[in-house]
Amino acid sequence: MRAQQVLLAQLDALLKPYGVTFSRFEALVLLTFSQNGSLPLSKIGERLQVHATSVTNVVDRLEAAGLVERVPNPRDGRGTLAVITDEGRRVARDATKELNAARFGLDALDADQNQQLFAVLRRLRLEAGDFTS
């Protein structure tokens, strides 16, 4: 848990100049990879594996910053889509470059240690059913 706190603090510090936290960055990146740059809020929660309340909070903040817009879901009269804006795409792109340059906070580990960490964490996630091999 402490390692997660350390990494999130580093990542949030790297993302601060872009006006986003890591959780908001994750939502922006998810939207950039979606087919039309938009997703229902429920789908964002499902894919990021977070509670609906957290999605609402993240989208509220992104919308206030002009990085996403909420629009009615044409396929579901009661639902709402989060749509990434051009500024949101720019922030996601530039912030991704920054995080990649910093090796996502894992620059204290060499390449072999990164591979070992990846393998261990992947195994934990497989066992938890996050995805299948």
PyMOL commands that set and color helices and strands:
alter all, ss='L'
color gray80, all
select helices_A, chain A and resi 2-18+22-33+41-48+52-64+86-101+103-105+111-128
alter helices_A, ss='H'
color red, helices_A
select strands_A, chain A and resi 38-40+68-72+80-84
alter strands_A, ss='S'
color yellow, strands_A
deselect
rebuild
show_as cartoon
